[in-house]
Amino acid sequence: MTTDPRATKGYDGMNDSRAVNDSRTVKAYDAMKDLGISKEEVKPVLRNLLKVYDKNWELIEDDNYRTLIDAYFESKEDKPEEHKRKAPINSQDGERPKQKLHVADRDNRVPSAVKSIEVLPVEDNDKPPKTLKQKSIKSFQTSSSHKLLSQRRLSDDERISSLPSMAARGQKSYPGAASSAGLYSEEPSHPSIQRKNMSSDQHQKKITTSGTEKPKFRVGTASMSCNGSLDASNGNLSIKSLSKVLKSGRYVDDITKGSENVKVSLLDETESEEFPKFNYIPCNVIYQCANVNISLARIADEGCCADCSGDCLSLSFPCACSQETGGEFAYSSNGLLKEKFLTDCINEPQAHHYVYCKECPIERSKNESKPEPCRGHLVRKFIKECWKKCGCDMQCGNRVVQRGLSRKLQVFLTDQGKGWGVRSLEDLPKGSFVCEYAGEILTNTELYDRIVMSTGNDRHTYPVTLDADWGSEVGLKDEEALCLDATHNGNVARFINHRCTDSNLIDIPVEVETPDRHYYHLALFTKRNVSAYEELTWDYGIDFDDHTHPIKAFKCCCGSALCRDKKQKGSRSAKTKKLKHTNRH
Ligand SMILES: C[S@@+](CC[C@H](N)C(=O)[O-])C[C@H]1O[C@@H](n2cnc3c(N)ncnc32)[C@H](O)[C@@H]1O
C-alpha cells in the first residue's frame, strides 16, 4: 500500500500545490508580522520575489525569511524608484538567480554585516551596481601587517602541539579553529558545528551603542520574532532602524569563527576604528620554544580522582582534586566561584604575598649579562580542575574553565579612547566564569624578541606573564618562563580593557592539564554582580611608574577613582601598587 498522496484517486495536484503555497504565504506574512510589518506591505515584495525566484519558496523561507526581510527593507530604502527596483536580480547577466542572494549566517541571526552583494534594478541593468547589504569587511585573518608573525608563521607541527584543552573543551571538532581562515570568510560553516548548551535564550541578541548604556534596540532572532518593544519611544530602535544601523555601522555575528560554544558578536556603530587584525583561537597554542609538558604520566594518581564518577561536587567528601584548594572545591554547585575563595583571591595583593626570584627571567631578558634584582611576583591562589585522568564526567562541577565560553559576550567600541572593549549581553552574577585569556604560549625570551623587533605600529599589545609560581623556583630555565601573547592569535579576552584596582573581573590561575606551575590557564571571573552591557574590565597589574619596562605603558583612561596612572588628570595615586603581572599593554 502506498502512502503517497499523489497516488490516491482523485488527487488534484494543482489544488494541492496552491494550498501549499497559500499556507506558505500565510506563514511568510506571519513571520513578517512578528517584525511589525503588515501583510499589505509584504505582499508586493513577496510577489516580486516569487517571480524572481521562479516560485522557489525554499530560497525565500530560508533563514527565517531573511531574503524576504532584506528585500522588504531594500524596497523601503528605494521608495522613489520602487517602480524600477522590484526585486534583487543578479546584476551581471540579469538572469534569475539560481541561488539565494545572501550567504546566510547560522542560527537565524540578525542579517550579518559582512557580506556585500551587488544588485541592479530589474529593468535597468545599465545603472551602476548597488550594494544591497553591508559593506564588505576585511578579513580578520592574520595578515602581512602582523610583522612579527609574518616572518615566521606557525608550522603545522607547532599547531598540532596546541594544548589538549582544545579537545577537552566542549568535546567537539573545531574545523579550522586554529587556522588562519578569515573571520569574515563567506564560506559556509561546517555543518557539523553544533553549538552545545545553547538555549534559545542564548540566541537572543541585544545591541547597544557603548559602555553601560541600555540597548538602543533589541532583536529576538531565534524564531524571527522581535521583541514587542521595538519602537523609538522606549529607547529601542525599530526593526527598520536596525536595518539602517547595520548599514551605517558594522556588525559581525561571530568573531570566533564557530570555534566557541557560543557566538561572540562585534558591534561598531561609528566606523571610526579599524577592525582588529588577529586570528581567533579559542585556547592557548604553543608558539615554538615553550616547554609545556602535558602527559598523563606526570599526574600522580593521588593528584587526580580516578575513582570518582559523575559530579565531584556532589560527593560528601571532596575528592583528591580539592586538595589544592584546601580540601574544598573553588566552585559551588551553581557553577560560580565560592564567596570565600573569591574574596581570598581579591584580597591577595598584599606585600607578604610577593616572592622574589633569585634571578628573575624578566630582568634577565632585559639585560642578560647584568640582570636587575627581581621586582617581585604575586603568590597566587590556584583553582585546580578535574581532568582526563579523573573518573568524573565533563559536566562535573569542578570543570568550568575547560568547558569554555558560555556567556553572551560582545566586542564593542568604547567611547573613552580605549579602543575596543568587551561587554556581556546578560547579567553576570558574582563569581561567574567569563572567559580564559587565550593566546600564543611564548617563552619570556621569545616575547622580548618580539617586542624588540616590533616597529611600534601595533597600537595595542597583549602579553601576560605566567609568573604565578616563579618565586618558588630556584633556576627557572628560559623555556619554563612563559607568557601568553594574544596580539596576533587570541580569543575574546584580548579585547578586555584595563581598569585600575576596582575592575569588575579578576584573573585567577587555573591548573588543568599539568601539575607544574610553569604553565597554567588564566581565567577571568566576575568580582561582583555585573549588569548586562556594563563594560568588562580587569586590572592588568601595570606599574605605571616603572619606566624601565620594555613595553611602554598606555595613558590610562580607566576612569577609576583609584587609577594608578599619575599622568592622568585627577587620578589619585593608588594606595595599592600592584605588581600582580608584569605585563604591559
Ligand atoms: C588587551 S588590549 C584591550 C583591547 C584594546 N582596547 C583594543 O582595541 O584592541 C590592551 C590595549 O587596550 C588599550 N587599553 C586598555 N585599557 C586601557 C585603559 N584603561 N586606558 C587606555 N587604554 C587602554 C591599550 O592600548 C592597551 O594596549
The ligand as a Tripos MOL2 file, in Angstrom:
@<TRIPOS>MOLECULE
LIG
   27    29     1     0     0
SMALL
NO_CHARGES

@<TRIPOS>ATOM
      1 C1         44.2700   43.8310   25.7460 C.3       1 LIG1
      2 S1         44.1110   45.2190   24.7300 S.3       1 LIG1
      3 C2         42.4230   45.6320   25.0090 C.3       1 LIG1
      4 C3         41.6850   45.8210   23.7150 C.3       1 LIG1
      5 C4         42.0100   47.1040   23.0190 C.3       1 LIG1
      6 N1         41.2610   48.1960   23.6120 N.3       1 LIG1
      7 C5         41.7600   47.0250   21.5450 C.2       1 LIG1
      8 O1         41.1350   47.9190   20.9780 O.co2     1 LIG1
      9 O2         42.1880   46.0460   20.9130 O.co2     1 LIG1
     10 C6         45.0450   46.3630   25.6040 C.3       1 LIG1
     11 C7         45.1510   47.7090   24.9300 C.3       1 LIG1
     12 O3         43.9250   48.4330   25.0660 O.3       1 LIG1
     13 C8         44.1670   49.7770   25.4250 C.3       1 LIG1
     14 N2         43.6680   49.9720   26.7930 N.ar      1 LIG1
     15 C9         43.2430   49.0220   27.6390 C.ar      1 LIG1
     16 N3         42.8490   49.5580   28.8030 N.ar      1 LIG1
     17 C10        43.0320   50.8680   28.7030 C.ar      1 LIG1
     18 C11        42.8340   51.9520   29.5920 C.ar      1 LIG1
     19 N4         42.3530   51.7900   30.8180 N.pl3     1 LIG1
     20 N5         43.1520   53.1920   29.1480 N.ar      1 LIG1
     21 C12        43.6310   53.3880   27.9110 C.ar      1 LIG1
     22 N6         43.8480   52.4020   27.0150 N.ar      1 LIG1
     23 C13        43.5540   51.1480   27.4080 C.ar      1 LIG1
     24 C14        45.6730   49.9720   25.3770 C.3       1 LIG1
     25 O4         46.0200   50.4400   24.1060 O.3       1 LIG1
     26 C15        46.2020   48.5830   25.5670 C.3       1 LIG1
     27 O5         47.4540   48.4050   24.9450 O.3       1 LIG1
@<TRIPOS>BOND
     1     1     2 1
     2     2     3 1
     3     2    10 1
     4     3     4 1
     5     4     5 1
     6     5     6 1
     7     5     7 1
     8     7     8 2
     9     7     9 1
    10    10    11 1
    11    11    12 1
    12    11    26 1
    13    12    13 1
    14    13    14 1
    15    13    24 1
    16    14    15 ar
    17    14    23 ar
    18    15    16 ar
    19    16    17 ar
    20    17    18 ar
    21    17    23 ar
    22    18    19 1
    23    18    20 ar
    24    20    21 ar
    25    21    22 ar
    26    22    23 ar
    27    24    25 1
    28    24    26 1
    29    26    27 1
@<TRIPOS>SUBSTRUCTURE
     1 LIG1         1 GROUP 0 **** ****
